[in-house]
Amino acid sequence: MTAPIPKSDGPVRVLVLRGVDGAGGGADEIILRTAANVSRERIEMKLCFFRHRDDNEFTFEGRSRELGLEYCDIKHSGAFDLSVLPRLRAVISDFNPSVVHSHDYKANFFNRAVARRNKHKTLATSHGWTGHGFVERFIYYPCDRRILRKFDRVIGVSNEIRDTLISSGVQSDKVSVLLNGIDPADYQPSPEIRNRVRRDLGIDETDVVIGAVGRVERQKRFDLTLIAFAEIQKNVPNAQLLIAGEGSLKREIESQILNMGLQHCCRMLGHCPDMRETYQAFDVLVQSSDYEGTPTVVVEAMALGIPVVATDAGGTAQLAFPNEHALIVPCGDTSAIAAAVMQSIQNRDQTQSRIAAARQRAETELTFSNRTEQLTAIYESLARST
């Protein structure tokens, strides 16, 4: 089969592939938001998600339908269930995409496998290789980087990921960096929302709320957030810590909270359906990650006028420049995290200056419309290439 050629007067057809467990994470939200906001005149997009057949927490079918997106899913029984291949070929035959855009090692594997027969253009976005299991580190991820050498184009979400791709053998002229972004109109600070959310959570007006957001997995290092928070609370007795997110380490973090005697001032909120409101209960956002791509939560906090304290993980410092938009500290340094939070709380003038600069950057350079336009140009360029 030859590669489908888009009509000059019609949109480019793009099939997006992604393997998702449960409620997913920031990368999955970006995929949904992109599909909802891309120009329908230029791009005709369909989402195809791989999901485990026993996953009862999967929500993306309903969320896609609510957004009016063209969607299908393929259920599997394990990591590389090869029965996925004929079903994926059927989806491709029916949709006839010019570009198939995959978003994780599993999706990349299947994208490349079916491309050998279909001859569509292959595009991948590398959000990072965050797993720490033996199979992931020494089998899946090295194989993924080898597979990506064969792709027509690869997007890294940070300079660090771009450099890793190139050092792994992906041609430099095939690699682009595309930072995450937000729609600033959707992230407007509101005193009314802040008061309501804090009231609903039983938080007093005088309490100082430290917030942390993300998948509760090892690379996010919520264990370090708790250690830093314990140090902060010695100096700020009315401090509260809220952790928003789900993940495999949730029970472990809950146990750590109990063991540290912090249950009276630390709460796990689980999955929050509208983080735009939950953020506004925070006085400071803390990100203690050891590894990141380009964390959307940092941009969202910047847009909402929330001071950011973050580790120098992945592309974080590309989003929020150190001391200009956020306080950036070394990974793993709980004392530095605690000190930066205290600085944000106590030095109000400098904090307000960072908040204003961060909001301006989120409104201008880190907008989702800019990101979507860059991605659209990549789709169109790939579809035209021979």
Secondary structure, 3 states (H helix, E strand, C coil): CCCCCCCCCCCEEEEEEEECCCCCCHHHHHHHHHHHHCCCCCEEEEEEEEEECCCCCCCHHHHHHHCCCEEEEEEECCCCCCCHHHHHHHHHHHHCCCEEEECCHHHHHHHHHHHHHHCCEEEEEECCCCCCCHHHHHHHHHHHHHHHCCCCEEEECCHHHHHHHHHCCCCHHHEEECCCCECHHHCCCCHHHHHHHHHHCCCCCCCEEEEEECCCCHHHCHHHHHHHHHHHHHHCCCEEEEEECCCCCHHHHHHHHHHCCCCCCEEEEECCCCHHHHHHHCCEEEECCCCCCCCHHHHHHHHCCCCEEEECCCCHHHHCCECCCEEEECCCCHHHHHHHHHHHHHCHHHHHHHHHHHHHHHHHCCEHHHHHHHHHHHHHHHHHCC
